[in-house]
Amino acid sequence: MNNKKYYSLFSACIALTALLFCSTSCQSANNNEARKSDEQVANKETKPKQSLKVDEAKSELLTDTARTLAGINVDAKSKLAALQKGNSWQNHQSFYQASWSKLDTQQLTKVRDWTAKELQDVNASSPTILYPFSGPDFLYSYSLFPKAKQFVLAGLEPVGNVPDFTSLSESQQNMKLQEARSSLYALLQFSFFRTNDMKVDLQKQGVLPILYVFLARTKNRILNVQYIGLDKEGKVQQFEKGMVSGVKIAFVPEGESEARNLYYFSTDLLNDGLKKRPEFVKFANQLDNKVTYLKAASYLMHNESFSEIRNLILASSNYLLQDDSGMPLKSFASSQWDLKFYGSYTRPIGLFSNSYQADLRKVYQSNKSIEPLNFGIGYKFGVNESNLMLAAAKKIASR
């Protein structure tokens, strides 16, 4: 299959890699504020800051915007408090209270419980999470790796922008709230969003509103948002035209004081794309204590057209957590990796039937000690239908 066909497959199916939440496509005053960096972006920024000078007023507005998008109350003194007095807001909040409660009970609580039991060693070192083909899926990466100091997400979707509710009329505010609700249906039913939603909405809206929602819903306070780029050496800089584009969000979890970082880069991970724009590979190679996560990755790394990103992950990751859509089992040499399997594997969904792995099926058939998963994750989203594999590098100490 040639690269154009891979691109067609990727564009058609990358929706299944992440989560979608609609927002506005307008350029807003809030985005202008986000572009005004409170700290100059350092040339060597691959580790989270231990201390961060925070503009409290800006942080409050960023966090309240995220909470508003996510259907969460803001303080009565907030600039957005008036918005939450109307009937439209009440409907918006009621929708979220019901839908997110269901999602948390049926899915996220089980993911967190599994994480506490099975990923304790992985999370003990507060790793950096590398999540290629992620789209805006901060939700699952944070649920699985709640102790990570930084998250590096990457996909084809643009960064985008968020609505500045303070500059919108009441009718415009209501419209944006309605748009937000309308995109949530698939998330409540599956662990991914449908192709048309991702292809249409994310190309227009970008990933930033989704990241805001997931940060708010996971009880994180946003400290700062910066539009960034990667220079030729893979160093983070303030964004300039021609750079690999991205966003950096500094945030802090509820009850904590140390800032963490969330990065998203809009870049092509195909071999040809990385050859033309190698900045992301250079950036990723500078990350320390790296754990890679792969979910609903369209089986792209089963093909040689994505061998560069596959080789990067295998060469530099201490751990790798994936479903069967990530890397084929044959990629993991027994001399280099210890593997542990979870859940169930029979065969891929029909769309990816040509990516069936007979050797992986044999593992699941022969190993009766494999524990089931009581939650759905990836393309097979039914309870006890999903699979995960945790790969631990045998020479972690030397990496």
MARNUDO-100515 format. One line per field, with one value per residue (C-alpha): residue number from 0; residue in one letter; x, y, z. Coordinates in steps of 0.001 Angstrom, whole numbers. Example, Ala and Ser with C-alpha at 12.3 -4.5 7.8 and 13.67 -1.06 7.14 Angstrom:
BEGIN
k	[0 / 1] $
r	[a / s] $
c1	[12300 / 13670] $
c2	[-4500 / -1060] $
c3	[7800 / 7140] $
***
This chain:
BEGIN
k	[0 / 1 / 2 / 3 / 4 / 5 / 6 / 7 / 8 / 9 / 10 / 11 / 12 / 13 / 14 / 15 / 16 / 17 / 18 / 19 / 20 / 21 / 22 / 23 / 24 / 25 / 26 / 27 / 28 / 29 / 30 / 31 / 32 / 33 / 34 / 35 / 36 / 37 / 38 / 39 / 40 / 41 / 42 / 43 / 44 / 45 / 46 / 47 / 48 / 49 / 50 / 51 / 52 / 53 / 54 / 55 / 56 / 57 / 58 / 59 / 60 / 61 / 62 / 63 / 64 / 65 / 66 / 67 / 68 / 69 / 70 / 71 / 72 / 73 / 74 / 75 / 76 / 77 / 78 / 79 / 80 / 81 / 82 / 83 / 84 / 85 / 86 / 87 / 88 / 89 / 90 / 91 / 92 / 93 / 94 / 95 / 96 / 97 / 98 / 99 / 100 / 101 / 102 / 103 / 104 / 105 / 106 / 107 / 108 / 109 / 110 / 111 / 112 / 113 / 114 / 115 / 116 / 117 / 118 / 119 / 120 / 121 / 122 / 123 / 124 / 125 / 126 / 127 / 128 / 129 / 130 / 131 / 132 / 133 / 134 / 135 / 136 / 137 / 138 / 139 / 140 / 141 / 142 / 143 / 144 / 145 / 146 / 147 / 148 / 149 / 150 / 151 / 152 / 153 / 154 / 155 / 156 / 157 / 158 / 159 / 160 / 161 / 162 / 163 / 164 / 165 / 166 / 167 / 168 / 169 / 170 / 171 / 172 / 173 / 174 / 175 / 176 / 177 / 178 / 179 / 180 / 181 / 182 / 183 / 184 / 185 / 186 / 187 / 188 / 189 / 190 / 191 / 192 / 193 / 194 / 195 / 196 / 197 / 198 / 199 / 200 / 201 / 202 / 203 / 204 / 205 / 206 / 207 / 208 / 209 / 210 / 211 / 212 / 213 / 214 / 215 / 216 / 217 / 218 / 219 / 220 / 221 / 222 / 223 / 224 / 225 / 226 / 227 / 228 / 229 / 230 / 231 / 232 / 233 / 234 / 235 / 236 / 237 / 238 / 239 / 240 / 241 / 242 / 243 / 244 / 245 / 246 / 247 / 248 / 249 / 250 / 251 / 252 / 253 / 254 / 255 / 256 / 257 / 258 / 259 / 260 / 261 / 262 / 263 / 264 / 265 / 266 / 267 / 268 / 269 / 270 / 271 / 272 / 273 / 274 / 275 / 276 / 277 / 278 / 279 / 280 / 281 / 282 / 283 / 284 / 285 / 286 / 287 / 288 / 289 / 290 / 291 / 292 / 293 / 294 / 295 / 296 / 297 / 298 / 299 / 300 / 301 / 302 / 303 / 304 / 305 / 306 / 307 / 308 / 309 / 310 / 311 / 312 / 313 / 314 / 315 / 316 / 317 / 318 / 319 / 320 / 321 / 322 / 323 / 324 / 325 / 326 / 327 / 328 / 329 / 330 / 331 / 332 / 333 / 334 / 335 / 336 / 337 / 338 / 339 / 340 / 341 / 342 / 343 / 344 / 345 / 346 / 347 / 348 / 349 / 350 / 351 / 352 / 353 / 354 / 355 / 356 / 357 / 358 / 359 / 360 / 361 / 362 / 363 / 364 / 365 / 366 / 367 / 368 / 369 / 370 / 371 / 372 / 373 / 374 / 375 / 376 / 377 / 378 / 379 / 380 / 381 / 382 / 383 / 384 / 385 / 386 / 387 / 388 / 389 / 390 / 391 / 392 / 393 / 394 / 395 / 396 / 397 / 398] $
r	[m / n / n / k / k / y / y / s / l / f / s / a / c / i / a / l / t / a / l / l / f / c / s / t / s / c / q / s / a / n / n / n / e / a / r / k / s / d / e / q / v / a / n / k / e / t / k / p / k / q / s / l / k / v / d / e / a / k / s / e / l / l / t / d / t / a / r / t / l / a / g / i / n / v / d / a / k / s / k / l / a / a / l / q / k / g / n / s / w / q / n / h / q / s / f / y / q / a / s / w / s / k / l / d / t / q / q / l / t / k / v / r / d / w / t / a / k / e / l / q / d / v / n / a / s / s / p / t / i / l / y / p / f / s / g / p / d / f / l / y / s / y / s / l / f / p / k / a / k / q / f / v / l / a / g / l / e / p / v / g / n / v / p / d / f / t / s / l / s / e / s / q / q / n / m / k / l / q / e / a / r / s / s / l / y / a / l / l / q / f / s / f / f / r / t / n / d / m / k / v / d / l / q / k / q / g / v / l / p / i / l / y / v / f / l / a / r / t / k / n / r / i / l / n / v / q / y / i / g / l / d / k / e / g / k / v / q / q / f / e / k / g / m / v / s / g / v / k / i / a / f / v / p / e / g / e / s / e / a / r / n / l / y / y / f / s / t / d / l / l / n / d / g / l / k / k / r / p / e / f / v / k / f / a / n / q / l / d / n / k / v / t / y / l / k / a / a / s / y / l / m / h / n / e / s / f / s / e / i / r / n / l / i / l / a / s / s / n / y / l / l / q / d / d / s / g / m / p / l / k / s / f / a / s / s / q / w / d / l / k / f / y / g / s / y / t / r / p / i / g / l / f / s / n / s / y / q / a / d / l / r / k / v / y / q / s / n / k / s / i / e / p / l / n / f / g / i / g / y / k / f / g / v / n / e / s / n / l / m / l / a / a / a / k / k / i / a / s / r] $
c1	[0 / 1485 / 1791 / -1263 / -3366 / -1883 / -2758 / -6310 / -6515 / -4986 / -7314 / -10322 / -9466 / -7420 / -10744 / -10666 / -7453 / -8831 / -11687 / -13524 / -15104 / -16463 / -15730 / -15478 / -13249 / -13087 / -9884 / -10522 / -9148 / -8602 / -6279 / -4380 / -3921 / -2706 / -95 / 1310 / 3794 / 4333 / 7653 / 9920 / 9898 / 13304 / 15457 / 15930 / 12533 / 12064 / 11473 / 8617 / 9405 / 9681 / 8414 / 6421 / 5630 / 1870 / -353 / -3218 / -5844 / -4903 / -4812 / -8261 / -9734 / -8092 / -9354 / -12831 / -13047 / -12177 / -14714 / -17392 / -16761 / -16857 / -20122 / -18564 / -19518 / -17158 / -16833 / -19489 / -16800 / -15614 / -15947 / -17922 / -20310 / -23078 / -23088 / -24020 / -27240 / -29266 / -31396 / -29000 / -26210 / -28409 / -29211 / -25541 / -24510 / -27284 / -26234 / -22658 / -23537 / -25501 / -23277 / -19929 / -21150 / -22080 / -18734 / -16828 / -18759 / -18721 / -15267 / -12883 / -13162 / -12313 / -9356 / -8026 / -8462 / -6606 / -3859 / -3329 / -2833 / -979 / 988 / 2276 / 5939 / 5539 / 4023 / 6386 / 9079 / 6755 / 7575 / 7220 / 4394 / 4927 / 1621 / 1915 / -1263 / -3110 / -5194 / -6389 / -6730 / -5381 / -8199 / -7009 / -3312 / -3890 / -6148 / -3491 / -492 / -1713 / 1787 / 3429 / 5246 / 4657 / 2597 / 3651 / 764 / 1049 / -1304 / -2274 / -5018 / -4284 / -3905 / -6907 / -8359 / -11056 / -14001 / -13602 / -16979 / -16518 / -16636 / -19646 / -23302 / -25703 / -26951 / -23379 / -22503 / -25501 / -24561 / -21051 / -22365 / -24742 / -21902 / -19905 / -22655 / -23373 / -19929 / -19940 / -22257 / -19648 / -17383 / -20155 / -20734 / -17193 / -13602 / -13116 / -14964 / -16380 / -14484 / -16678 / -16663 / -12884 / -12275 / -14698 / -14654 / -11019 / -9698 / -11828 / -11779 / -8488 / -7661 / -7268 / -10923 / -10873 / -7731 / -9368 / -12384 / -10343 / -8092 / -11139 / -12916 / -9815 / -9700 / -6650 / -6042 / -4594 / -1673 / -623 / -1129 / 1533 / 1545 / 4908 / 7003 / 10044 / 13208 / 15612 / 17278 / 14000 / 14029 / 10833 / 10484 / 7737 / 5843 / 6941 / 5642 / 7312 / 7866 / 6280 / 3318 / 2185 / 793 / 2161 / -251 / 1137 / -1298 / -1456 / -3665 / -6095 / -4352 / -860 / 1454 / 4053 / 3374 / 3155 / 3271 / 1027 / 2379 / 504 / 2267 / 549 / 2885 / 3033 / 4482 / 4735 / 8354 / 8220 / 6781 / 9490 / 12155 / 10886 / 10321 / 12622 / 12120 / 9631 / 11969 / 14770 / 12476 / 11279 / 14836 / 15635 / 12880 / 13986 / 12297 / 10021 / 6922 / 5085 / 1337 / -506 / -4268 / -6475 / -3446 / -4970 / -2298 / -112 / 3120 / 2455 / 3682 / 7150 / 5874 / 5799 / 8998 / 10799 / 8410 / 8233 / 12022 / 12228 / 9771 / 11513 / 14946 / 14130 / 11125 / 11471 / 7923 / 5285 / 1567 / -560 / -3513 / -3052 / -3407 / -19 / 3020 / 2905 / 4012 / 6982 / 8513 / 9398 / 12496 / 12407 / 16009 / 15060 / 11511 / 9409 / 5774 / 2596 / -814 / -4296 / -7823 / -8858 / -7618 / -9487 / -9157 / -9352 / -12591 / -13607 / -12088 / -8643 / -9149 / -5895 / -3962 / -4809 / -1863 / -1806 / 1134 / -738 / -3836 / -1679 / -415 / -3949 / -5081 / -2149 / -1726 / -4616 / -3250 / -4018 / -6358 / -9494 / -10151 / -13449 / -13437 / -13336 / -10417 / -9513 / -11553 / -13106 / -14802 / -16982 / -16274 / -13954 / -13337 / -10347 / -6670 / -3574 / 80 / 2670 / 6233 / 9100 / 12594 / 14997 / 17745 / 15733 / 18545 / 20930 / 18541] $
c2	[0 / 3388 / 6466 / 8146 / 5178 / 5257 / 8919 / 8123 / 5435 / 7697 / 10585 / 8290 / 6460 / 8763 / 9837 / 6571 / 7578 / 10211 / 12246 / 15174 / 18192 / 21033 / 24692 / 27887 / 28592 / 32316 / 34046 / 35375 / 37777 / 34812 / 33294 / 36564 / 36390 / 32815 / 33943 / 36478 / 34320 / 35014 / 33246 / 33308 / 29882 / 28401 / 26839 / 23708 / 22855 / 19145 / 19047 / 20696 / 23792 / 23278 / 26806 / 28980 / 32640 / 32718 / 35587 / 34733 / 36730 / 35072 / 31632 / 32196 / 33156 / 30187 / 27777 / 29285 / 29046 / 25364 / 24850 / 26635 / 24435 / 21399 / 22318 / 23087 / 26006 / 28943 / 31255 / 33945 / 36600 / 35145 / 37076 / 34091 / 33799 / 35744 / 33280 / 30485 / 32119 / 31480 / 28489 / 27502 / 27133 / 25120 / 22725 / 22552 / 21713 / 19160 / 17372 / 17140 / 16082 / 13136 / 12138 / 12504 / 10697 / 7762 / 7839 / 8008 / 5121 / 2792 / 3586 / 6013 / 4722 / 1241 / 2596 / 4375 / 1260 / -854 / 1768 / 1781 / -1980 / -2618 / 566 / 1336 / 812 / 2760 / 5765 / 5688 / 7555 / 10387 / 9720 / 11695 / 10284 / 10180 / 9604 / 9577 / 9458 / 10768 / 13593 / 15468 / 12376 / 13810 / 12121 / 8532 / 9341 / 11232 / 8507 / 5872 / 7984 / 10387 / 10948 / 11960 / 15282 / 15987 / 14679 / 14934 / 14355 / 14446 / 14142 / 15649 / 17835 / 21576 / 23259 / 25559 / 28000 / 28392 / 30776 / 33985 / 33901 / 37428 / 38835 / 36851 / 37820 / 35657 / 33946 / 33263 / 31866 / 29563 / 28413 / 27499 / 25596 / 23681 / 22873 / 21548 / 19195 / 17902 / 16402 / 14380 / 11537 / 9137 / 9577 / 8380 / 5292 / 4333 / 5192 / 7173 / 9561 / 8813 / 9502 / 12254 / 14168 / 14177 / 14848 / 17767 / 19401 / 19056 / 20326 / 23418 / 23803 / 22259 / 20266 / 23046 / 23215 / 19475 / 19693 / 22427 / 20246 / 17245 / 19341 / 20796 / 17471 / 15865 / 18664 / 20483 / 24210 / 25809 / 28099 / 29220 / 28464 / 29178 / 28703 / 27109 / 25725 / 23520 / 24931 / 22964 / 21447 / 20263 / 22941 / 24593 / 28204 / 30784 / 29941 / 31502 / 30812 / 27788 / 25912 / 22642 / 24096 / 23183 / 24318 / 24040 / 24077 / 24438 / 22974 / 21801 / 19031 / 19741 / 19642 / 20003 / 22952 / 21773 / 22636 / 19971 / 20403 / 19200 / 19530 / 18930 / 19063 / 19100 / 17101 / 14296 / 11061 / 9269 / 8483 / 11023 / 13626 / 13078 / 13227 / 16623 / 17869 / 15983 / 18473 / 16329 / 13315 / 15516 / 16854 / 13375 / 12058 / 14705 / 13562 / 11764 / 8874 / 8199 / 5988 / 5569 / 5045 / 3913 / 3554 / 3223 / 3971 / 2618 / -136 / 2380 / 1160 / -2309 / -803 / 285 / 3743 / 4459 / 2662 / 5825 / 6648 / 2952 / 2691 / 5866 / 4444 / 1070 / 2641 / 5156 / 4031 / 2556 / 1218 / 992 / 496 / -241 / -2052 / -4275 / -1304 / 29 / -2042 / -5660 / -8242 / -9207 / -5771 / -6767 / -8922 / -11247 / -10335 / -6678 / -6604 / -8232 / -8386 / -8639 / -9034 / -8057 / -8493 / -10374 / -10616 / -12404 / -10253 / -6556 / -4868 / -5342 / -2066 / -3383 / -7087 / -7270 / -6453 / -9715 / -11085 / -14861 / -14816 / -12499 / -14671 / -17652 / -15832 / -15191 / -18729 / -20401 / -18133 / -18845 / -16461 / -13329 / -11195 / -9684 / -5966 / -4789 / -1660 / -1005 / 775 / 1198 / -29 / -2985 / -913 / -3564 / -4824 / -7854 / -7313 / -4955 / -5754 / -4050 / -5017 / -3563 / -3826 / -3154 / -2612 / -5104 / -2488 / 393 / 1389 / 2028 / 4268] $
c3	[0 / -960 / 1228 / -233 / 764 / 4248 / 4444 / 3381 / 6038 / 8637 / 7859 / 7843 / 11053 / 13252 / 14708 / 16555 / 18309 / 20586 / 21884 / 20366 / 21890 / 19688 / 20255 / 18256 / 15271 / 15844 / 16860 / 20343 / 22869 / 25158 / 22560 / 22354 / 26094 / 25780 / 23290 / 25740 / 27575 / 31258 / 31016 / 28006 / 26403 / 27083 / 24380 / 26446 / 27818 / 28096 / 31850 / 33778 / 35780 / 39496 / 40023 / 37663 / 37886 / 37497 / 36452 / 38793 / 36888 / 33611 / 35212 / 36675 / 33299 / 31538 / 34191 / 34287 / 30499 / 30737 / 33511 / 31507 / 28474 / 30758 / 32488 / 35876 / 38136 / 38509 / 41484 / 41879 / 41391 / 38096 / 34849 / 33551 / 36502 / 34753 / 31884 / 34280 / 35492 / 32348 / 31388 / 28630 / 31125 / 33479 / 30647 / 29704 / 33244 / 33742 / 30577 / 31790 / 35302 / 33999 / 31112 / 32814 / 35903 / 33708 / 31915 / 35183 / 36745 / 33760 / 32430 / 34102 / 37669 / 36417 / 34445 / 37533 / 39690 / 37128 / 36925 / 40684 / 40635 / 37393 / 36662 / 40128 / 39174 / 35944 / 37693 / 40677 / 38758 / 37607 / 33948 / 30755 / 28617 / 24864 / 23088 / 19272 / 17166 / 20211 / 18862 / 21970 / 24190 / 27424 / 29336 / 29034 / 29221 / 32479 / 33871 / 33201 / 34184 / 36892 / 38287 / 35018 / 35115 / 31470 / 28587 / 24948 / 22534 / 18761 / 15799 / 12463 / 13929 / 14307 / 17682 / 17178 / 19697 / 22349 / 22686 / 24631 / 26352 / 27719 / 24190 / 22947 / 23040 / 25020 / 21879 / 20758 / 24172 / 24058 / 20570 / 21693 / 24680 / 22414 / 20019 / 22937 / 24039 / 20571 / 20148 / 23358 / 22351 / 20967 / 23964 / 26220 / 24103 / 23096 / 24057 / 20849 / 18547 / 15161 / 11968 / 10555 / 13842 / 14021 / 10347 / 10094 / 13513 / 14509 / 11229 / 11764 / 15543 / 16597 / 19714 / 22271 / 23440 / 24025 / 26089 / 28181 / 28885 / 29931 / 32155 / 33897 / 34225 / 35743 / 38360 / 37064 / 37243 / 34110 / 34928 / 31479 / 27779 / 25173 / 21429 / 20719 / 17895 / 17463 / 15954 / 13767 / 16825 / 18303 / 20998 / 22182 / 21104 / 20936 / 17763 / 14504 / 11023 / 9468 / 12724 / 13747 / 15614 / 19077 / 22384 / 25891 / 28831 / 32333 / 34851 / 38435 / 39853 / 42652 / 46030 / 44540 / 43994 / 41480 / 37844 / 35196 / 31427 / 28631 / 25090 / 21871 / 18490 / 15126 / 12911 / 10366 / 11819 / 8484 / 7511 / 4703 / 7057 / 9658 / 6969 / 5847 / 9394 / 11800 / 14640 / 16543 / 16559 / 17880 / 20599 / 21572 / 21781 / 24395 / 26738 / 29887 / 31709 / 28786 / 28786 / 25490 / 25265 / 22126 / 21773 / 18691 / 16496 / 13268 / 13087 / 11276 / 12868 / 11483 / 8210 / 7116 / 6184 / 9927 / 10866 / 11997 / 14841 / 15714 / 15967 / 18051 / 20575 / 20802 / 21192 / 23905 / 25965 / 29430 / 29204 / 26511 / 27101 / 24043 / 22584 / 19544 / 17166 / 18231 / 17295 / 16145 / 18683 / 16494 / 17174 / 20750 / 20925 / 23933 / 24737 / 25167 / 26541 / 29228 / 28165 / 30198 / 28594 / 29724 / 28468 / 25362 / 21792 / 19049 / 15936 / 14967 / 14022 / 10393 / 9217 / 10164 / 9452 / 7479 / 10691 / 12435 / 14448 / 14637 / 17078 / 19433 / 19246 / 20167 / 23277 / 24460 / 23713 / 25448 / 28491 / 30853 / 33489 / 31474 / 33552 / 31954 / 31600 / 33077 / 30915 / 27205 / 25595 / 21942 / 19006 / 20824 / 23473 / 25056 / 28554 / 28427 / 24715 / 24873 / 25265 / 26616 / 26610 / 28983 / 27681 / 30115 / 28774 / 30342 / 30613 / 32061 / 34411 / 31530 / 29595] $
***
